[in-house]
């Protein structure tokens, strides 16, 4: 996929302007920032988490997965409850759609509970 095709895809799929402008480099940068946020303690809500998972799905769709293998491994190390499907960024069973950060914020945990994805919450 050319960079122009990628920009057209992002634009046509309704992604925010900052991601469209950033193209492939912007997608990769956003995903890397997301993984860093997860490592520090993901501070956002479930909707935000799912949007970040969508970015990873786009990276897969447009053929940029080799660029983020290290980040995928780091994310996987941070996830718990791996049998819980938190989102469906792509058909099939992409690993990043399962589980949630072990150091998730209270906001993310509340969202998971409200969505019926988390049984207990303190």
Secondary structure, 3 states (H helix, E strand, C coil): CCHHHHHHHHHHCCCCHHHHHHHHHHHHHHHHHHHHHHHHHCCCCHHHHHHHHHHHHHHHHCCCHHHHHHHHHHHHHHEEEEEEECCCCCCCCCHHHEEEECCCCHHHHHHHHHCCCCCCCC
